[in-house]
Amino acid sequence: MLVQALLVALAYYLAWFLDGALGFQTATRPIVLGTLTGLLCGDITTGVVIGAALEAVYMGISGIGGVTAADYRSATAIATGIAIMSGISMEEGIALAAPVGAICVGLMNLTAAMGNLMEPVYLKLAKEGKVKEYDRVMWLYAIFGQHLVDTLVIFLCCYLGSNVIQSAMDAIPAWIMTGLGASGGMLVVVGLCLIAQAIWSHSTVFFVLLGFVLTKYLSMPIMAVAIVGAFLAYMVFDRNYAIQQVARKAEFASGSSNQEGEDFYG
């Protein structure tokens, strides 16, 4: 348990560090973080499935004014780690992620507060023009300080919580566990509905129905549907890009004609 809890915390820390060092915002996404957690813990299948499901859940949730209802990063790490360590089903792990993310949202504020404490040091070095010292302090804080506290919380949650959750799950009646598993599946559907609502258009209806027909009635595997979707997405992108190029050329030509007329009559 100790080693696996450390590996979950390491996956969480590495994801954050990669995003900060490379300037990305993708390593901490559920589908990447879940896969990384499963890979380090020796159960990549559970990591990929839970990560992909939580990606569908949290992709449709957007923060208004910078305020988020849940921290999907800690939710993914803890839910994936506890599912692997305690042996609960993946549906139960997905259902567990929602309250965990809501509870751990305060970790984001804690990390931001620690970053604000370092701001006077950064400003002082910048004003004095000490570039090398500035870079050194930034890297040291990014490695040892920025996400040390929340990584420790992730470790403690997995190490102390796995046995507690496993015991609690064993004591819960079977009908409640069935409902918990169903709710985990419903969270994915709700997330996909939120995404569809955000991008809904006349063309979206066609693609949604096409994907449903391909999977439900033609029994095509998910990978084949994904390849078809990628091909169609490229075709739509190429068509829209060509239309925009034609519109820009027409606008430029129209603007040139008006300018020549104004010069002639001026």
DAURBEL-V283839 format. One record per residue. N is the residue number from 0. D_FIRST is the distance of its C-alpha to the first C-alpha in Angstrom with 2 decimals. Layout:
BEGIN
<<N & D_FIRST> <N & D_FIRST>>
END
This chain:
BEGIN
<<0 & 0.00> <1 & 3.79> <2 & 5.54> <3 & 5.24> <4 & 6.01> <5 & 8.53> <6 & 9.83> <7 & 10.52> <8 & 12.28> <9 & 14.03> <10 & 15.32> <11 & 16.64> <12 & 18.25> <13 & 19.78> <14 & 21.26> <15 & 22.89> <16 & 24.14> <17 & 25.68> <18 & 27.47> <19 & 28.81> <20 & 29.83> <21 & 31.45> <22 & 32.83> <23 & 31.19> <24 & 29.79> <25 & 28.13> <26 & 24.81> <27 & 23.34> <28 & 24.82> <29 & 22.47> <30 & 23.51> <31 & 22.76> <32 & 19.62> <33 & 18.14> <34 & 19.16> <35 & 17.80> <36 & 14.32> <37 & 14.45> <38 & 15.94> <39 & 13.37> <40 & 10.44> <41 & 12.79> <42 & 14.19> <43 & 17.20> <44 & 19.11> <45 & 16.96> <46 & 16.97> <47 & 20.73> <48 & 21.60> <49 & 19.82> <50 & 21.05> <51 & 24.53> <52 & 24.70> <53 & 23.75> <54 & 26.23> <55 & 28.85> <56 & 27.99> <57 & 28.07> <58 & 30.76> <59 & 33.39> <60 & 32.47> <61 & 34.41> <62 & 34.54> <63 & 38.01> <64 & 39.12> <65 & 35.75> <66 & 34.08> <67 & 31.17> <68 & 29.93> <69 & 26.26> <70 & 24.07> <71 & 23.11> <72 & 21.00> <73 & 18.41> <74 & 18.81> <75 & 18.08> <76 & 14.99> <77 & 13.39> <78 & 14.81> <79 & 13.81> <80 & 10.18> <81 & 9.95> <82 & 12.22> <83 & 10.20> <84 & 6.85> <85 & 9.11> <86 & 11.91> <87 & 14.64> <88 & 17.66> <89 & 18.50> <90 & 21.41> <91 & 19.39> <92 & 17.11> <93 & 20.44> <94 & 21.87> <95 & 18.96> <96 & 19.55> <97 & 23.06> <98 & 22.50> <99 & 19.52> <100 & 21.88> <101 & 24.65> <102 & 22.76> <103 & 21.49> <104 & 24.98> <105 & 25.69> <106 & 23.39> <107 & 26.12> <108 & 28.72> <109 & 26.79> <110 & 26.49> <111 & 30.19> <112 & 31.17> <113 & 29.60> <114 & 31.51> <115 & 34.68> <116 & 34.39> <117 & 34.71> <118 & 37.75> <119 & 40.38> <120 & 39.15> <121 & 39.42> <122 & 42.86> <123 & 44.15> <124 & 43.26> <125 & 44.68> <126 & 47.92> <127 & 48.35> <128 & 47.85> <129 & 45.11> <130 & 43.51> <131 & 41.46> <132 & 40.12> <133 & 39.36> <134 & 37.37> <135 & 35.52> <136 & 34.54> <137 & 33.49> <138 & 31.19> <139 & 29.69> <140 & 29.01> <141 & 27.61> <142 & 25.16> <143 & 24.16> <144 & 25.29> <145 & 25.68> <146 & 22.15> <147 & 20.39> <148 & 20.24> <149 & 19.10> <150 & 16.38> <151 & 15.15> <152 & 15.46> <153 & 13.45> <154 & 10.50> <155 & 11.06> <156 & 11.61> <157 & 8.41> <158 & 6.32> <159 & 9.11> <160 & 10.41> <161 & 8.23> <162 & 9.00> <163 & 12.39> <164 & 13.24> <165 & 12.45> <166 & 14.65> <167 & 17.17> <168 & 17.48> <169 & 18.15> <170 & 20.79> <171 & 22.54> <172 & 25.64> <173 & 25.86> <174 & 28.59> <175 & 26.57> <176 & 23.70> <177 & 26.48> <178 & 27.81> <179 & 24.49> <180 & 24.16> <181 & 27.81> <182 & 27.40> <183 & 24.69> <184 & 27.30> <185 & 30.01> <186 & 28.27> <187 & 28.66> <188 & 32.30> <189 & 32.97> <190 & 31.66> <191 & 33.84> <192 & 36.77> <193 & 36.45> <194 & 36.50> <195 & 39.48> <196 & 41.28> <197 & 40.92> <198 & 42.35> <199 & 44.67> <200 & 48.03> <201 & 50.52> <202 & 48.98> <203 & 45.46> <204 & 46.67> <205 & 47.77> <206 & 44.49> <207 & 42.44> <208 & 44.81> <209 & 44.82> <210 & 41.04> <211 & 41.16> <212 & 43.96> <213 & 42.37> <214 & 39.09> <215 & 40.52> <216 & 43.86> <217 & 43.70> <218 & 40.09> <219 & 39.40> <220 & 35.83> <221 & 34.03> <222 & 34.36> <223 & 38.11> <224 & 38.48> <225 & 36.66> <226 & 39.09> <227 & 42.04> <228 & 40.85> <229 & 40.52> <230 & 44.01> <231 & 45.52> <232 & 43.91> <233 & 45.52> <234 & 48.84> <235 & 48.81> <236 & 47.88> <237 & 50.62> <238 & 53.15> <239 & 52.43> <240 & 52.56> <241 & 55.91> <242 & 57.27> <243 & 56.30> <244 & 57.97> <245 & 61.15> <246 & 61.14> <247 & 60.81> <248 & 63.65> <249 & 65.81> <250 & 65.12> <251 & 65.93> <252 & 69.12> <253 & 70.13> <254 & 69.58> <255 & 71.66> <256 & 74.49> <257 & 74.63> <258 & 74.66> <259 & 77.55> <260 & 79.49> <261 & 79.10> <262 & 80.27> <263 & 83.24> <264 & 84.38> <265 & 83.67>>
END
